[in-house]
Amino acid sequence: MGRAKPMKLPNEQRTEYSEWKPSETQDTAALRAMSPMPETLAPALQAQFDRGQEQSRQRWNSAYGSGLPDVTRRAMQGQEQRGLTQDYGAALSQSAFDANQANYARRMGLAEMTLGRPLATYTSGFTSAPTESIWKSILGGASNVAGGYLAGRGRS
């Protein structure tokens, strides 16, 4: 019966990296040259909002709306104007959010393009885990005993 190999004690592992830095390319230069202030759709949204307000004023102040009492007409026009203002605010908010998301994606792309990469590594020592499992040594010893017992039975 052979002796079980002693387990190697864990040891500290030391790893050294050298880093590769990418060179400046036209892509990274173009991304860096972009404005840090995100562009929104504010001018286009403002024009759309102005058109909507003007159409609302024309609709409520036309001669065809004279059948309504003045108080009712003003209340309904005010309600429509508030709805237009709310829609405008929501569209501006969504536009700013989308512009910030695009700016974030641009900055993440730039960071990934200019991120250093580990080039060569040097590792010394053992890992912090034992090189041989204790269960492997126990089961290996048990199989040696069982194999010796069965081999001894076969002779007699």
Disulfide bonds with the S-S distance in Angstrom:
none
